[in-house]
Amino acid sequence: MIKRLVVASLLVLAPVFAMAADYVEGEHYIKLDKPVPTTVKGKIEVFEFFWYGCGHCANFEPLLHEWQKTAAEDTVLTGSPAMWNQPMALHAKAFYTAKVLKKLDVMHAKFFQLLSAKPRALMTESDIKSFFVSNGVAAEDFDKAFNSFGVNSLVKQADARARGAQIEGTPEMNVNGRYRVSARMAGSQADMLKVVDFLVAQERARLAAAQ
């Protein structure tokens, strides 16, 4: 009886062992020496580092949406704009302005669509304001949000997060502040999400053991 239970347990755990063998620290993902702060309590937070002007990020969006649909209830996806030049910093402000105005569900895809068609379309605050207004946002609401303390603070936090996460490009992902994952390391964008799933499961086990 005991032997049968052991065999049954091993069969159940076999997929986990196989997954663990597939992904190797330092090869498929990097464990950060110093984790970056997460923003959601009681959840396993997965950050996506992106830029609206990045074609690879635009291509990744459909895969990411499908992944998000199947994510477990204890897992939350958080977009985090990358910025290493002034246009990217402006686009990060556009992202958080849309978020503060509760327009992100609409504007997020539209930013990608616009910059895929016209890479230099949103190079100034005036350009961004015009785009918001053309999508139904009152000019005064945009002005109030875009240069607000709240939006500027969120932009600074995102910049610090990207630096702490040691990203080298976009799109990249971070699992619970502890692990950096890139398509280059994983092999493809689809495989990057598989590595993320593996790390989410690893974090879930770590957190459960710590309770």
C-alpha positions as CSV (number, residue, x, y, z in Angstrom):
1,M,0.0,0.0,0.0
2,I,2.8,2.4,1.0
3,K,4.7,1.5,-2.2
4,R,1.6,2.3,-4.3
5,L,1.2,5.7,-2.6
6,V,4.8,6.6,-3.2
7,V,4.5,5.7,-6.9
8,A,1.3,7.6,-7.2
9,S,2.9,10.7,-5.6
10,L,5.9,10.5,-7.9
11,L,3.6,10.3,-10.9
12,V,1.7,13.5,-9.7
13,L,5.0,15.3,-9.1
14,A,6.6,14.2,-12.4
15,P,5.5,17.2,-14.4
16,V,6.9,19.5,-11.7
17,F,10.2,17.7,-11.8
18,A,10.3,17.9,-15.6
19,M,9.5,21.6,-15.5
20,A,12.2,22.2,-12.9
21,A,14.8,20.4,-15.0
22,D,13.9,22.4,-18.1
23,Y,14.6,25.9,-16.7
24,V,18.0,26.7,-15.2
25,E,19.0,29.7,-13.2
26,G,21.6,31.8,-15.0
27,E,20.6,30.2,-18.3
28,H,16.8,30.7,-18.7
29,Y,16.3,33.4,-16.0
30,I,18.3,35.4,-13.5
31,K,17.8,35.6,-9.7
32,L,18.4,39.2,-8.6
33,D,20.8,39.7,-5.7
34,K,18.5,42.4,-4.4
35,P,14.8,42.0,-5.2
36,V,12.9,45.0,-6.4
37,P,9.8,46.1,-4.4
38,T,6.5,44.8,-5.5
39,T,3.3,46.9,-5.5
40,V,0.5,44.4,-4.7
41,K,0.2,42.8,-1.3
42,G,-0.7,39.2,-0.9
43,K,-0.2,38.3,-4.6
44,I,2.6,37.0,-6.8
45,E,3.3,40.1,-8.9
46,V,4.6,39.7,-12.5
47,F,6.0,42.8,-14.0
48,E,6.1,43.4,-17.8
49,F,8.7,46.0,-18.8
50,F,7.7,47.5,-22.1
51,W,7.8,50.6,-24.3
52,Y,5.1,51.7,-26.6
53,G,7.5,52.3,-29.5
54,C,8.9,48.8,-29.3
55,G,7.8,46.6,-32.1
56,H,8.7,43.4,-30.1
57,C,6.5,44.7,-27.3
58,A,3.6,45.3,-29.7
59,N,4.0,41.7,-31.0
60,F,4.1,40.4,-27.4
61,E,0.8,42.0,-26.4
62,P,-1.5,39.3,-27.8
63,L,0.5,36.5,-26.1
64,L,0.5,38.4,-22.9
65,H,-3.3,38.9,-23.0
66,E,-3.8,35.2,-23.5
67,W,-1.4,34.4,-20.6
68,Q,-3.2,36.8,-18.4
69,K,-6.6,35.1,-19.0
70,T,-5.2,31.8,-17.6
71,A,-3.2,33.3,-14.7
72,A,-4.1,31.9,-11.3
73,E,-6.0,34.1,-8.9
74,D,-2.9,34.6,-6.7
75,T,-1.0,36.1,-9.6
76,V,-1.3,39.7,-10.9
77,L,0.3,41.3,-14.0
78,T,1.6,44.8,-13.7
79,G,2.8,46.9,-16.6
80,S,5.9,48.9,-16.0
81,P,7.2,51.2,-18.7
82,A,10.9,51.3,-19.4
83,M,12.7,54.6,-20.1
84,W,16.2,55.3,-21.1
85,N,15.6,58.4,-23.1
86,Q,13.3,61.4,-23.1
87,P,10.6,60.0,-25.5
88,M,10.3,56.9,-23.5
89,A,10.0,59.0,-20.3
90,L,7.1,60.9,-22.0
91,H,5.5,57.6,-23.0
92,A,5.8,56.4,-19.4
93,K,4.0,59.6,-18.3
94,A,1.3,58.9,-20.9
95,F,0.9,55.4,-19.5
96,Y,0.4,56.5,-16.0
97,T,-1.8,59.5,-17.0
98,A,-4.1,57.0,-18.7
99,K,-4.0,54.8,-15.6
100,V,-4.8,57.7,-13.3
101,L,-7.7,58.8,-15.5
102,K,-9.0,55.2,-15.7
103,K,-8.5,55.2,-19.4
104,L,-5.7,52.6,-19.6
105,D,-8.0,49.8,-20.9
106,V,-8.7,51.9,-24.0
107,M,-5.5,53.9,-24.4
108,H,-2.9,51.1,-23.9
109,A,-3.7,49.3,-27.2
110,K,-4.1,52.7,-29.0
111,F,-0.6,53.8,-28.0
112,F,0.9,50.7,-29.5
113,Q,-1.2,51.0,-32.6
114,L,-0.3,54.6,-33.2
115,L,3.5,54.2,-32.6
116,S,3.6,51.1,-34.7
117,A,2.2,53.1,-37.6
118,K,3.9,56.4,-36.8
119,P,7.0,55.9,-34.7
120,R,7.5,59.7,-34.2
121,A,3.9,60.5,-33.4
122,L,4.2,61.1,-29.7
123,M,7.4,63.1,-29.3
124,T,6.1,66.0,-27.2
125,E,3.6,66.7,-24.4
126,S,1.5,68.5,-26.9
127,D,1.4,65.5,-29.2
128,I,0.3,63.3,-26.3
129,K,-2.3,65.7,-25.1
130,S,-3.8,65.9,-28.6
131,F,-4.0,62.1,-28.7
132,F,-5.8,61.9,-25.4
133,V,-8.2,64.6,-26.4
134,S,-8.9,62.9,-29.7
135,N,-9.8,59.8,-27.6
136,G,-12.4,61.6,-25.5
137,V,-10.3,63.0,-22.6
138,A,-11.0,66.6,-21.6
139,A,-8.0,68.8,-22.1
140,E,-8.2,70.1,-18.5
141,D,-8.3,66.6,-17.2
142,F,-5.2,65.7,-19.1
143,D,-3.3,68.8,-17.9
144,K,-4.3,68.1,-14.3
145,A,-3.1,64.5,-14.5
146,F,0.0,64.6,-16.8
147,N,2.1,66.9,-14.6
148,S,0.6,65.8,-11.3
149,F,2.7,64.7,-8.3
150,G,1.0,61.3,-8.5
151,V,2.0,60.6,-12.1
152,N,5.5,61.9,-11.7
153,S,5.9,59.7,-8.6
154,L,4.7,56.6,-10.5
155,V,7.2,57.4,-13.3
156,K,10.1,57.7,-10.9
157,Q,9.1,54.4,-9.3
158,A,8.9,52.7,-12.6
159,D,12.3,54.0,-13.6
160,A,13.8,52.8,-10.3
161,R,12.1,49.4,-10.7
162,A,13.5,48.9,-14.2
163,R,17.0,49.8,-13.0
164,G,16.7,47.5,-10.0
165,A,15.4,44.7,-12.2
166,Q,18.5,45.1,-14.4
167,I,16.5,45.0,-17.6
168,E,18.5,45.1,-20.8
169,G,15.7,45.6,-23.3
170,T,12.0,45.3,-23.9
171,P,9.8,43.3,-23.4
172,E,11.2,41.7,-20.3
173,M,9.5,40.3,-17.3
174,N,10.1,40.1,-13.6
175,V,8.5,37.6,-11.2
176,N,7.6,38.9,-7.7
177,G,10.6,41.3,-7.7
178,R,13.0,38.4,-7.6
179,Y,13.6,37.0,-11.0
180,R,14.4,38.6,-14.4
181,V,13.2,36.8,-17.6
182,S,13.8,37.8,-21.2
183,A,12.8,36.3,-24.5
184,R,16.5,36.1,-25.4
185,M,17.3,33.9,-22.4
186,A,14.1,31.9,-22.6
187,G,14.4,31.3,-26.4
188,S,11.2,33.2,-27.5
189,Q,8.4,35.4,-26.3
190,A,6.2,32.3,-25.8
191,D,8.9,30.5,-23.9
192,M,9.5,33.6,-21.7
193,L,5.9,33.1,-20.5
194,K,6.6,29.5,-19.8
195,V,9.6,30.4,-17.7
196,V,7.4,33.0,-15.9
197,D,4.9,30.2,-15.1
198,F,7.6,28.1,-13.7
199,L,8.9,30.9,-11.5
200,V,5.4,31.8,-10.3
201,A,5.0,28.1,-9.2
202,Q,8.3,28.3,-7.5
203,E,7.3,31.5,-5.7
204,R,4.0,30.0,-4.7
205,A,5.8,27.1,-3.1
206,R,8.4,29.3,-1.4
207,L,5.6,31.5,0.1
208,A,3.6,28.5,1.2
209,A,6.6,27.0,3.0
210,A,7.3,30.3,4.7
211,Q,3.8,30.4,6.3
